[in-house]
């Protein structure tokens, strides 16, 4: 009898515990899910954090719990401040965010903000950027008559704007920091205080360190398209640009790539560059288009 009772005891205990099973399941720890990396968003010319409300909604829907910081610096007309000044301000803002994210962060940088972010990757020795998502940004410069340009310099056209932009006074405007006139390459190389430096097109003592820093990035995601209407040529979003005849040369034909002056060739060789062209999207719609988000941005927000 004792042996029989001993064999039936576990079953009896199970029956006694059945009413309490739901409570036990609720008390059990939930399975651990690794959290998503924080996302830092940097706006473009004349923008503000409000412009990214749709992007913020998309990230919250697809990656719930993600800490997203849309940096509210150099808004509106303040975005015309020299880009090195902006780089310093944004650097001070991203350092504490990165410090709290040892697993890494993602950067989503729109238009002019893509150049600010590329400079950040160059000057920060210890950045931990997993994905740098460049959203319709003039990475090889801008050479086009746009509404922004006509508002800022109403008496100038692209053919003569170099007279302003390639002067010490002109370089005090952010748009002149990446104005790239293919017909005056010598003036661009001598006068550009920003783009020519981060491209490694002009010698400077920090070139080697900046290249090393830039190569710390996990992925470089380039987004742009032929219907942008502002970035000129639109292939600048993919490091393409005009030659002296205004024929667009793709990234692999650019001297900065062939010389690997700041790391493009190395990144492509290791499979770290992703190009995501999208037609039918105008410049001001890149950060609010849901299809674009799902196709080109969401896959990289690990």
C-alpha positions in Angstrom: 0.0 0.0 0.0 2.8 2.4 0.9 4.4 1.8 -2.5 1.1 2.3 -4.3 0.5 5.6 -2.5 4.0 6.8 -3.3 3.4 6.2 -7.0 0.0 8.1 -7.0 1.3 11.1 -4.9 2.6 13.2 -7.9 -0.7 12.8 -9.8 -2.6 13.9 -6.7 -0.5 17.0 -6.3 -1.0 17.9 -10.0 -4.8 17.8 -9.4 -4.5 20.0 -6.4 -2.4 22.6 -8.3 -4.6 22.8 -11.4 -6.8 25.6 -10.1 -3.7 27.7 -9.5 -2.0 27.0 -12.9 -3.1 30.3 -14.6 -1.6 32.3 -11.7 1.6 30.3 -12.0 1.9 31.0 -15.7 1.3 34.7 -15.2 4.0 34.8 -12.6 6.5 33.0 -14.8 9.1 35.3 -16.4 8.5 36.3 -20.0 10.9 35.0 -22.6 13.7 37.5 -23.1 13.7 39.4 -26.4 16.7 41.5 -27.3 15.7 45.2 -27.5 16.1 47.2 -30.7 19.1 49.6 -31.0 18.3 53.2 -30.4 17.6 55.4 -33.5 18.9 58.9 -33.9 17.3 61.1 -36.6 19.0 64.2 -38.0 16.9 66.6 -40.1 17.8 68.6 -43.2 17.8 72.2 -44.5 14.9 74.3 -43.1 13.5 71.2 -41.3 12.6 70.5 -37.7 11.8 67.5 -35.6 8.1 67.8 -36.5 8.8 66.8 -40.1 9.6 63.2 -38.9 6.3 62.5 -37.0 5.3 59.9 -39.7 8.7 58.2 -39.6 8.5 58.0 -35.8 5.0 56.4 -36.0 6.3 53.8 -38.5 9.3 52.8 -36.3 7.0 52.5 -33.2 4.6 50.3 -35.2 7.2 47.9 -36.6 9.8 48.0 -33.9 7.9 48.7 -30.6 10.0 49.9 -27.7 12.7 51.4 -29.9 14.1 54.6 -28.4 14.0 57.2 -31.1 15.5 60.6 -30.7 14.8 63.2 -33.4 17.4 65.8 -32.6 15.9 69.3 -32.4 18.9 71.4 -33.2 19.6 74.0 -35.9 15.9 74.1 -37.0 14.6 76.3 -39.7 16.9 79.1 -40.7 19.4 78.0 -38.2 20.1 75.1 -40.6 22.0 77.6 -42.7 24.7 77.8 -40.1 28.1 76.5 -41.3 28.1 72.7 -41.3 31.2 72.3 -39.0 29.3 74.3 -36.4 26.3 72.0 -36.8 28.5 68.9 -36.6 29.9 70.1 -33.2 26.3 70.7 -31.9 25.0 67.4 -33.1 28.1 65.6 -31.8 27.4 66.9 -28.3 23.8 65.6 -28.6 24.7 62.1 -29.8 27.5 61.3 -27.4 25.3 60.6 -24.4 22.9 58.6 -26.5 25.7 56.4 -27.8 27.2 56.1 -24.3 23.9 54.5 -23.1 23.8 52.1 -26.0 26.8 49.8 -25.9 25.2 47.5 -28.4 25.2 50.4 -31.0 22.8 52.9 -32.6 21.3 53.6 -36.0 21.5 57.0 -37.7 18.8 58.2 -40.1 19.9 61.4 -41.7 17.9 63.3 -44.2 19.1 65.6 -47.0 21.7 68.1 -45.6 21.6 66.1 -42.4 23.2 63.2 -44.3 26.4 65.2 -44.7 26.3 66.3 -41.0 26.1 62.6 -40.1 28.9 61.6 -42.4 31.1 64.2 -40.9 30.2 62.9 -37.4 31.3 59.4 -38.4 34.6 60.9 -39.5 35.4 62.9 -36.5 34.2 60.6 -33.7 36.9 58.2 -32.7 34.6 55.9 -30.7 31.2 56.1 -32.4 29.2 52.9 -32.4 26.9 53.4 -35.4 25.5 50.1 -36.7 23.6 51.5 -39.7 24.0 54.9 -41.2 20.9 55.5 -43.3 21.5 58.4 -45.7 18.0 59.6 -46.8 18.2 61.6 -50.1 21.4 63.3 -49.2 23.7 65.2 -51.6 26.7 63.1 -50.5 28.9 64.2 -53.5 27.5 67.7 -53.4 24.8 69.8 -55.0 24.8 71.6 -58.4 21.2 72.6 -59.3 18.8 75.5 -59.4 16.2 74.7 -56.7 13.5 76.7 -54.9 15.8 76.7 -51.8 18.6 78.1 -53.8 16.5 80.8 -55.5 15.1 81.9 -52.1 18.6 82.1 -50.6 20.4 83.6 -53.6 17.7 85.2 -55.7 20.0 86.9 -58.2 22.3 83.9 -58.8 22.0 80.8 -60.9 23.9 77.6 -60.6 26.4 78.7 -63.3 27.6 81.7 -61.4 26.9 80.7 -57.8 30.5 79.6 -57.4 31.5 83.3 -57.2 29.6 83.4 -53.9 30.0 79.9 -52.5 33.7 79.7 -53.2 34.5 82.8 -51.1 35.1 83.0 -47.4 31.8 84.8 -47.0 29.9 82.1 -48.9 31.4 79.3 -46.9 29.5 80.7 -43.9 26.3 79.2 -45.4 25.7 75.5 -45.1 24.5 75.1 -48.7 27.8 76.5 -49.9 29.7 74.0 -47.8 28.6 71.3 -50.3 28.1 73.3 -53.4 30.0 71.4 -56.0 30.5 73.1 -59.4 31.9 70.6 -61.9 33.1 73.4 -64.1 35.3 75.0 -61.5 36.8 72.0 -59.8 40.0 73.8 -58.9 38.1 76.5 -57.0 36.0 73.9 -55.3 39.1 72.0 -54.0 40.7 75.2 -52.8 37.7 76.8 -51.2 35.4 74.1 -49.9 35.9 74.0 -46.2 33.6 71.0 -45.6 32.8 68.6 -48.5 36.3 68.5 -50.0 37.7 67.7 -46.5 35.3 64.9 -45.5 35.7 63.5 -49.1 39.4 63.4 -48.6 39.8 65.3 -51.9 42.1 67.8 -50.2 45.0 66.9 -48.0 44.7 67.7 -44.3 46.3 66.3 -41.2 43.2 64.4 -40.0 42.6 62.5 -43.2 43.9 59.1 -42.0 42.1 59.2 -38.7 38.8 60.3 -40.3 39.0 57.5 -42.7 39.6 55.0 -39.9 36.7 56.4 -37.9 34.3 56.3 -40.9 35.1 52.6 -41.5 33.7 51.8 -38.0 30.2 51.9 -39.4 28.4 48.6 -39.8 26.3 49.5 -42.9 26.0 52.5 -45.1 22.4 52.6 -46.6 22.0 55.0 -49.5 18.5 56.1 -50.5 17.5 58.4 -53.3 15.6 58.5 -56.6 15.1 60.2 -60.0 12.0 62.1 -59.0 13.5 63.8 -56.0 13.4 67.2 -57.6 15.9 68.9 -55.3 19.2 66.8 -55.1 21.0 67.6 -58.3 22.1 65.3 -59.8 19.9 62.9 -57.9 22.7 60.3 -58.2 24.6 62.4 -55.6 22.6 60.4 -53.0 24.6 57.4 -54.2 28.0 59.2 -54.5 27.5 59.8 -58.2 28.2 63.2 -59.7 28.7 65.2 -62.8 32.0 65.4 -64.7 33.0 68.6 -66.5 30.6 67.8 -69.3 27.7 67.3 -66.8 27.7 63.6 -67.5 26.9 61.7 -64.4 29.6 59.3 -63.3 28.5 56.6 -60.8 30.2 56.1 -57.5 32.6 53.5 -58.8 33.9 56.0 -61.4 34.5 58.8 -58.9 38.1 59.6 -57.9 37.2 59.5 -54.2 36.1 55.9 -54.7 39.0 54.8 -56.9 41.5 56.3 -54.4 39.4 55.0 -51.5 40.1 58.4 -50.0 37.6 58.1 -47.1 36.7 54.4 -47.2 33.9 53.9 -49.9 35.8 51.2 -51.8 36.6 49.4 -48.6 33.0 49.5 -47.4 31.7 48.2 -50.8 34.3 45.4 -50.8 33.1 44.1 -47.4 29.4 44.3 -48.5 28.6 47.2 -46.2 27.1 49.5 -48.8 23.4 49.1 -49.6 21.8 51.2 -52.4 18.1 51.6 -52.4 16.8 53.7 -55.3 13.1 54.5 -55.3 11.2 56.3 -58.1 8.1 58.4 -57.7 9.1 60.1 -54.4 9.7 63.9 -54.2 12.3 65.4 -51.9 9.9 66.3 -49.0 8.2 62.9 -49.0 11.2 60.6 -48.2 10.6 60.5 -44.5 6.8 60.1 -44.7 6.4 57.4 -47.5 5.4 54.1 -45.9 6.5 51.9 -48.8 10.0 53.6 -48.8 10.2 53.0 -45.0 9.3 49.3 -45.3 11.6 48.7 -48.3 14.7 50.7 -47.5 14.8 51.6 -43.8 13.0 49.0 -41.7 15.2 46.1 -42.6 18.2 47.9 -41.1 16.8 48.8 -37.7 17.9 45.7 -35.8 
